[in-house]
């Protein structure tokens, strides 16, 4: 008999999650963005979690959800304000397990419940395809300076009152 795969569970962020979420943040950047960003860009980006106290304040200032598999955190996402996905990071070892989709589904549902008509995200180059498959449309390219390095991303927007697009996942 085949064993069932563990199911992704979601819960609110707790202050004591900060060290493990900082590690997931850094591992995600290091393990998943190498095709799109140089090592120097990755290091500059990951440095945003080096100060765990400041990183924790950033997580606490938004509606942050933690995804777990078998009780262990494997990803997180945050909704800043009512309409902007500020962060969505999954540990490389949990990619393909539905973690990012579960987190994004939850943020979209929460935003809809708050009356939000659309969501935006500044998607990294490696995340843009994920968001595009979910119905987010590219609106503009951005270049941001982070710890002395320039990184590109794309502002994407999804109308939450639209019906799902055929063939797209929601």
N, C-alpha and C positions, 0 to 999 in steps of 0.2 A: 504494500500500500504506500502510495506517495505521501510524503510529509508536506503539510501545508507550509507555505512561506510565512515568515513573521509579518504581521500587519503593522503598518505605520500608525502610531498614535500621536496625537497632538496635545500639548498642554501649554499653559502660560509660562512665560519666562520668569524665573526666580533669580534673585541676586546671586545665589550660590552656583548658578549655571555659568557665570561669567568665564571662569578659567577654561572650561571644556568648550564653550562656544568660541572663545578666542582661538583655541587650538583648531577647531573645525574651520573657522574663518581662514586661518593661515594654511591649513592642509588643503582646503578647497582651491585657494589661489595657486599654491605651489603645484598641486596635482592636476588641475583641470584647465589652466589658462596658458600653458606653455606654447601652444600653437599660435596664440594671438598676441602675447605680450612677452617682452624680453625679460631676462632674469632680473635686471635692474628695476624694471617696471613692476614685476611681481614683488620684489622685496620692498619697494616703496609703498605698494598697495597693502601688503600684509603688515607693515609697520603700524597701520592704524589700530591694530589690536595689541601692540606691544605694551601700552599703558593700560593694563586691565581695568583699573579704576575708571579711567575715561571711557573705555570701551563699554563697561557696564552701565555707565551713565547714559551713553548713547542708546543702548538696548532698552534701558528703563524708560527713556523719554518717548518711546514709540510703543505701539501695540506689538509686542514680540511674542511669537509662538515658537515652541521648541518641538521638533519632530523626534520621536524615539522609535527604535526597533528593539523589542525585547527589553524595554526599560532603559536602554542607553541612548543618550542624545546622539543624533546622527546628522542633524541639520536644524536650521532656524530661518525665520523670515520675520520682517517687521514692516508694519504699516505706519508711515509717518503722516500725521494729520489724518484726514479722512480719505485721501485719494492718491497717495504715493507709496509704492513699494520701495522702501529704502534699502533693504538688504534681503537677499535670498541666497543662502549658502548651504551646500550639502557636502558631507565628508566624501572624498573620492571612493572609499570603500562601500558606500551606500548608493552610489549612482546606479540608476536602473531599477531601483526598488520602489519607485513611486513616491519618494520623499518630496522632491521639488513640486510635483503635481499636487500632492496632498496639502502642502503648505500654501501654494498659490490658490487652490480651490478655497481653502479656509479664509484667506485674506479677501478674496473676491466676494465670498458670501458675507463676511463681516462688513465689508464696504457697502454692499447692496443693502444690508439691513440698516445701515446708517443713512440710507438715502443717497449715497454717492452714485452719480450717473456715469462716471468714467474713472479709470485708474491709469496712472502713469508709472513708468519705471525708467531709470537710466541704466539700460542693460549693457553689460560688458559685451565685447565682441563674441565671446564664447557662449553667452547666455541669450543672445538675440534670437537665435533659431528656436530655442525653447519657448520664448515669449511669442514669437511669430506663430508657432503652431497652436498657441492658445488664443489667437485672435488679436494680439497686440499689433498695432501698425506703427512702423517707423515714422517719426515726425521730424527729427533733426539729429545730425551728428554733432557730438561735443568733443572737445579736447579739454581735459582738466589737468591741472598741475597738482601733483601729490608727492610730497616729500622730495622735491627736486626733480621729479620725472613727469613727463607728459603722457597721459593715457587717454585713449579714445573710448567713447561709449556712444550709445544711441538712445535718445529719448523716444520711448514707445508709449502708445496709448491704446487702451481698450475701452470701448463703450460697454457698460455693464447692462444696459437695457436692450442690447441687441440679442436676437436669437443666436444660438450657436451656429457657426458656419459648418456646412456639410463636410464631413471628413476630418474636421478639427476636433481636438479633445477639449473638454471643458471641465 
